[in-house]
Amino acid sequence: MNKSLLIDLLNELLPPPAYVEDIIEYCDREQLAETVDSKRPVLDLICRGKGGDTFVVEMQKRYYEDFFQRMVYYGAGVYHNPLQKGEGYFQLKPVYVISILNHTLKHDDEAQWDSDHIISHYEFMETRTKEFVSSTISITFAEMPRFRKKRSECATYRDMLFQVFRDGKQWDSVPEEFSKDK
């Protein structure tokens, strides 16, 4: 029902050059367990874009010490699921895990994080040269408690999206300044 808003949200949160042109499929949220004793994750939303990229969207209210590891686990499970016996690894498509958090993460330098810097991206990268390995797993966190702008301070579409996430449940209707374009 809110496909265009979901596409806008993904495009605001994804690291460049990732881009969602269209969502062509909503996937089963329940992931298969590897063995009878394996964890069987149930994700909030999984969808596939026009180019075959997969997007996992998680909304997280509570803080968990091992939340980053959990997102890697989810991404890895979704990444390898489509590959069938006899298929080449080159057929794997990127998986983007996007987590919208109602808590903050611990960062080495907290001074780097404020209302304009609430999004962090984690990807496969060579540590010395910073060479990025595409077509793998990317994890994005949006730490909503770091967003402290007032409605009058929202200058970008991203700011407005974050404002809606933070305060929208308190509104009777969408504020006029937020509904002009989209």
C-alpha positions in Angstrom: 0.0 0.0 0.0 2.9 2.4 0.7 5.3 1.1 -2.0 6.4 4.5 -3.2 7.2 5.6 0.4 9.1 2.4 1.0 11.2 3.0 -2.2 11.8 6.6 -1.1 12.9 5.5 2.4 15.2 2.8 1.0 16.8 5.3 -1.5 17.4 7.8 1.4 19.0 5.1 3.6 21.0 3.0 1.2 24.7 3.7 0.6 25.6 5.0 -2.9 25.5 3.8 -5.6 22.7 1.4 -4.5 19.3 2.6 -5.8 15.8 1.1 -5.8 14.0 1.8 -9.1 11.0 -0.5 -8.3 10.0 -3.3 -5.9 8.9 -6.3 -7.9 8.4 -8.8 -5.1 7.7 -9.1 -1.4 9.4 -12.2 -0.1 8.5 -14.6 2.7 9.6 -13.1 6.0 10.3 -16.5 7.6 13.7 -17.8 6.7 14.5 -21.5 6.5 16.6 -23.0 9.2 19.8 -24.8 8.0 19.2 -27.7 10.4 16.4 -28.7 12.8 18.4 -27.2 15.6 19.2 -23.9 13.8 17.6 -20.5 14.6 14.8 -19.7 12.3 14.6 -15.9 11.9 11.4 -14.0 11.1 12.2 -10.7 9.5 10.1 -7.5 9.4 10.2 -7.0 5.6 12.0 -8.6 2.7 11.6 -7.3 -0.8 13.3 -7.7 -4.1 14.1 -4.8 -6.5 14.0 -4.8 -10.2 17.6 -5.7 -10.6 17.4 -8.7 -8.3 18.9 -7.0 -5.2 17.2 -8.0 -1.9 16.3 -5.5 0.8 15.7 -6.6 4.4 14.1 -3.9 6.5 14.1 -4.3 10.3 12.5 -2.0 12.9 14.1 -2.4 16.3 12.8 -0.9 19.5 15.0 -2.6 22.1 18.8 -2.5 22.4 20.6 -5.8 22.1 24.3 -6.1 22.8 24.8 -8.4 19.8 22.4 -6.6 17.4 25.1 -6.1 14.7 25.9 -9.8 14.7 22.2 -10.5 14.3 21.9 -8.3 11.2 25.0 -10.0 9.7 23.3 -13.4 10.4 20.1 -12.2 8.7 21.9 -10.8 5.7 24.0 -14.0 5.3 20.9 -16.2 5.4 19.1 -14.1 2.8 22.3 -13.8 0.7 22.8 -17.6 0.2 19.2 -18.8 0.1 18.5 -18.2 -3.6 21.5 -20.2 -4.8 20.6 -23.7 -6.0 22.8 -26.8 -6.5 24.8 -26.4 -9.7 24.5 -22.6 -9.9 27.6 -20.4 -9.9 28.3 -17.9 -7.1 28.4 -15.1 -9.7 24.6 -15.4 -9.8 24.3 -14.0 -6.2 22.8 -10.6 -6.0 23.5 -8.0 -3.3 21.6 -8.0 0.0 21.0 -4.8 1.8 20.0 -5.0 5.5 18.4 -1.7 6.7 17.7 -1.4 10.4 15.8 1.6 11.8 16.6 1.7 15.5 14.9 3.2 18.4 18.2 3.2 20.3 21.8 4.2 19.5 24.8 2.1 18.8 28.1 2.5 20.5 30.7 4.2 18.3 34.4 4.8 18.9 34.1 8.5 18.4 30.6 9.7 19.6 31.5 13.3 18.4 31.0 12.0 14.8 27.3 11.3 15.4 24.5 14.0 15.5 21.2 14.9 13.9 22.9 15.2 10.5 24.8 11.9 10.9 22.5 9.2 12.2 23.1 6.6 9.4 26.0 4.2 9.4 26.9 1.8 6.6 28.9 -1.4 6.9 30.1 -3.3 3.9 32.8 -5.8 2.7 36.0 -3.7 2.1 39.7 -4.4 1.9 41.1 -2.8 5.0 44.3 -1.3 3.6 43.1 0.1 0.2 39.4 0.6 1.1 38.5 -1.4 -2.0 34.8 -2.2 -1.9 33.6 -5.6 -2.8 30.2 -5.2 -4.4 27.4 -7.7 -4.8 27.7 -9.0 -1.2 26.0 -7.9 2.0 25.6 -4.3 3.1 24.2 -3.3 6.5 22.7 0.1 7.3 21.6 1.5 10.6 19.5 4.6 11.2 19.8 5.6 14.8 16.6 7.5 15.3 17.3 8.8 18.9 20.2 10.8 17.4 17.8 12.8 15.2 16.9 15.8 17.4 15.7 18.3 14.8 12.5 20.2 15.3 9.9 20.3 12.5 11.0 23.8 11.6 14.6 22.6 11.2 13.8 19.9 8.7 15.5 21.1 5.5 15.7 17.9 3.4 13.4 15.1 2.4 15.5 12.8 4.6 14.9 15.1 7.6 11.2 15.0 6.9 11.2 11.2 6.7 13.1 11.0 10.0 10.6 13.5 11.6 7.7 11.3 10.5 9.4 8.2 12.0 10.0 10.0 15.3 6.8 12.1 15.7 4.3 10.8 13.2 2.3 8.7 15.7 1.4 11.9 17.5 0.0 13.7 14.5 -3.6 13.7 13.4 -2.6 14.4 9.8 0.6 14.9 7.8 1.9 18.5 8.3 1.4 20.7 5.2 5.1 21.4 4.7 5.7 17.6 4.6 3.0 16.8 2.1 3.9 19.3 -0.7 6.0 17.0 -2.9 5.2 13.4 -1.8 
